[in-house]
Amino acid sequence: MTAAPDFTLPASDGRTCALHDFAGQTLVLYFYPKDSTPGCTTEARDFAALYEDFRAAGCEVLGVSRDSLKAHENFRAKNALPFALLSDRDEAACTAYGVIKLKKLYGKEVRGIERSTFLIDGQGNIVREWRGVKVSGHAQEVLEAVRAL
C-alpha cells in the first residue's frame, strides 16, 4: 500500500476538502475529464445512484476535475449529485495522483485527465486504484471493493 497524496481543494458545496478531513473513514476519490460530457455525466450519476450504499459502508465519495466551481455547481444541480465535486484548476491533485495524460482528441494531442478512481482507507493509504476507467459498471465495482475492505 502507498500513502495517498495529500490534497486541499475547494469543493462545490462551499467548503475546502483535504485528505486529512476523511481520516478514519474510507474515501473514493474519482478523477474525471470534464463536467457535463456524456461519459462523465454517466459516471457521476452511477456514483450518485449508489451513494447511500457507499455511505452505509462508511465511505465518502468525491469527484475531481479541472472544471471551475461554477461549472461543478451547475453539474451537481443538474444531476442532483449528493456528493461534492472538487475543483483542481492548477492540476496539483491531478499531478500528485498521476492522472494527467496526453490524449488524442480529434487527431490532436491534448493534456487531459485520464479517468481514474482511488480507494483510500481510513489511514490514508491507497488500497486500490483503477486507471483508464471504462464507465459502464465501474461505480458498482468500486462499491464491491469498498464492501470487501
N, C-alpha and C positions, 0 to 999 in steps of 0.2 A: 504494500500500500504506500501511496505517496501522499504527502500533505497537500491539500487543496490550496492553490494560490489565494492569498487574501485579496479582497476587493472592497471598495467602498464606492457605491454608485447611487445616483438619485433614482428614486422609484416613482412610478406613475401614480401612486397613492399619496404622494406628497412627502414621504419620509426619505431618509437615506438608509440604504441597506448595506451592511458589511457582513463578511463571512462570520465574524465572531458573534453577531446577533443571533445566530442559529446554533450556538454551542449547546450540546445536549440533545439536539434533535436532528433527524435525517433531513437532508436537503436535496432536492432535484433542481439542478441549475441547467437550464437548456438554452443554448445559443441558436439563434435563427437569423436568416439573412435580412428580412425586411417585413415590416408591418403591412398588412392588407394585401399581400400577394397570395396566390392560391395555396401553395404548399404550407406557408407559414400560418395562414388562417386555419387550414385543416388541422395542423399540429396543435395550435393554441386551443381550438375547440375540443380536440381529443383530450388534451390535458384537463381542460375545464370540465368536461363530462365526467372525468374520473377524480376530480379534485376532492370530493368528500371521502372517497376511498383512500386517497393519499393521506388526508388529514387523519382518518381513522387509524392509519398505520403509523401515525406520529411523524408525518413527513410534510414539509412545506415545499411548494413549487414556485420557482421564479424563472421568468423568461428574460433573456438578454439579447439586445441588438444595438446597432449603432444609431437607430432612429431617435428623434427628439422626444422629450417628454410629452409635448403636444401630440405628436403622432401616436405615441403609446396610449395617451388618454383617449384619443378617438378610437383606436383599435380595440382597447379594452371595453369601452362603452358599446361600440357597435356589436361586439361579440359576447358581451356580458361575461367577461373573464373575471373569475373570483380571486385571482392571484395577481401580484404586482409584476409589472414589466420594468426592467432596469435599463437605463439609457447609458450606453458606453460610447459616447461621442468621440473620445480621444483614443478609443481602442485599447485602453490599459488592461481591462479584464480579458478582452478577446486575445490580446497578445500573450498575457500570462497563461491562459489556458490553451494557447496554440491553435486557435480556430480560424485565424486569418490566413486565407489561401489565395493563390492566383487561380481564377476560374475563367472559363470561356463563356462569354455572353455575346451572342450574335457574331461569333467568329473573332471577337476581340478578347484579349486577356484583361481581366479586371480583378482588383483585390476585393475580396468579399469574405463573408463568414461562411465557413463550412458548417452545415447543420450538425450540431454535436450536443450531447447530453452527458452530464456528470452526476453521479450519485455519490453524495458526500455524507459520511456518517457523523454522529454527534461529537466525535473527537476531531472533526475537521480533516479527515482523510478521504481521498477519492477511493471508493471501494469498487466502482465500476464506471466505465466510460463507453460511450457509443460515438463513433465519428462517421461522417459521411452518411448520416441517418436517412433512411427511406421512411417517409411519414406513416404510411399505412401500417397500423398495428403497433407503432412504436410506443405510444403512451401506455398501452396495456402491458407491453413487455417491461417497461420501466417500473410500472406498478408491481408486477410479479417479482422483480428484483428487490424492490423495497420490502415487500412482504417476506422475502426469503432471508432478510437480514436478521 
